[in-house]
Amino acid sequence: MTATLPPVGAVRVGGRGLDVEKEWAPRRRGVGWRRAAAAVLVVATVVAYVLFRTEGAADGQDAAAFRVFDGLRDWVDANRDTSPVFLYGFNYVRLGVRLLVDGVQAALTGLGFAGLVAAVAGVAAVLAGWRTGVLALGGLLTCAVLGLWDESVDTLVLTVSAVLLSVLVGVPLGVLAARVRWVGATLRPVLDVMQIMPTFAYLAPMTLLFLIGEPAAVIATMIYAVPATIRITALGISEVPPTVVEAASALGSTRWQLLGKVRLPMARTTIALAVNQTIMLALSMVVITALIDAPGLGGTIVNALERVNVGAAFDAGLAIVILAVVLDRITTNAARRTRDHRSRRSRLVGWAVAAVVAAVAASISVGPGEVPGHSFAPGVNDLIGWIELHWYDVTEGLKNGISAGVLDPLETVLVTTPWWLFVAAVAAFGTLVSGWRAALIAALAAAGLPALGLWQHSMQTLATVLVAIALTMAIGVATGVLCARHDRLATAVRPLLDAAQTMPSFVYLLPAVALFGASRFTAIVAAVIFAVPPVVRLVERGLRDVPPAVVEAATSAGSTPRQLLWKVQLPLARGGLLLAVNQGIVMVLAMVVVGGLVGAGALGYDVVAGFSQREDFGKGLAAGLAIVLLGVLLDRLTQGFHDREGPR
């Protein structure tokens, strides 16, 4: 008798049937009619497009939305010094933020170069251990070696100011969102929009309300970073075990005692993670605020972008990465340390020693200019020059091939599609794959694009985003799969991913411009480089989270590595893959707007022109809203598919 192996995916573990195919069988029962419905929709959409396609008329220069936003700008300019909204509102906010920035600036610069280095290293050693203290010491000295000490301190001042405001606002809101249901339900869509909104879109309204300079930069940074503070704090509070809360309530604890002595202490680690993520987001946004006259390393990168000086941008980007790593390690390691590691008395002794060392160091008259300097700019520029000289045919062929073969035809189809047909197609396909609720939101977002008077530019941006997302997912999924299968490769790639996620988005424009010139494809390349790291991480994490027992059972049943990947791991990692798609979309959208600085055109250029040219303010603000609508559209279609509950 010949033994028969069970089919791939149908295996038994520990005497219990574990049928991967069976787990997905309920979903597959509906695949047939969905494929038929999708085919009918495709045919109907193609026929409607052929019958009703337009010539792709240019967007209006005087749309109603533009006039409304320009009117708002004119009202603000006319009433800035007379309206109570500004006299007792925005102006006082600006003054308060200015005082905060000046206070942080005085605290950091008052110690002097040696004192600040010693103080940061000492605080890091006390809070996070001596290894972190050594890392902080080396990191700050490296910023001085690069010749960017003053710029690094200015960036640190803005970051610390924005993080302080984010924590003061975000932690209480996070607690309320976790404890009061209607507050959480109200904040959720607001936070979604804030996270989808590209960083550039914050700049125009901030300069309108608070003028250019440090206060506007800090407030824009806080608005960009505070959603992470609120969401993660709410998560930490909601995860406190109910049994602990009930026990404390039974002992007579009041609501405030429950909050101060139970919920917040038990959520301390998660709140520390919220602070950590807020710092990372604030650091990336502070760099972009150089466009509204904020000081710091961002100004160095903007100047390098104007001169196409990749080496200078590399030095500034490296300094930002160093600051990010130092702040990340301090907050992360401080959260891990508990009272078991060090008693309160020894911690106080450590603080005293750190204060004495900082005071002694502050009295030493050593300036950052006395530290031996070194710049990577010449070497980086030589490398870029060599690549430009020897790879010109390859880069031009790649740019022209993808532009002519993929980007241009897709853009033509989208631009010549009537807006009502596009909205109907989004609603129909969205209902099929994501459910009617997600489809309704996506369709409303699509309908908002022509209402803003930016239909053509929206479709051009959508074409660029779709091509960038396709390339991002192809590279990110392939790399994530390889990292999940090979631990050594994952270990080698991890520091590169860390640096890539910390590097500000501006930096990616420099090598892209140097290799491909100013074009739409340049923005696509920069967006892919910017968005690939989180996709790789999420895909790798999703595959590694597949239960090992399932993988071992499928392997013992005779599955080949290819069958194991396609029939077991990828189906079970579906949630992680869809989250990777969602994050890729958000990051590509953010980077496509930055690409407006290098010839990407469409909505990105409109946003950039909106805050740099007064006459284009209304159009720029409308373009920022259009990008948000595109983000909501793509987000709902992907996340709706993820959230839709299939039959069990």
LINFEN-V180786 format. One record per helix or strand. SS is the DSSP state (@ for helix, = for strand). FROM is the first residue (numbers start at 1). TO is the last residue. If there is no record, write none. Layout:
SS;FROM;TO / SS;FROM;TO
//
This chain:
=;10;13 / =;16;19 / @;20;29 / @;31;52 / @;64;79 / @;84;109 / @;112;128 / @;130;145 / @;149;179 / @;181;196 / @;199;210 / @;214;238 / @;242;250 / @;255;266 / @;268;292 / @;297;307 / @;310;336 / @;344;362 / @;368;370 / @;377;390 / @;392;415 / @;419;434 / @;436;451 / @;455;485 / @;487;502 / @;505;516 / @;520;544 / @;548;556 / @;561;572 / @;574;598 / @;602;612 / @;614;643
//
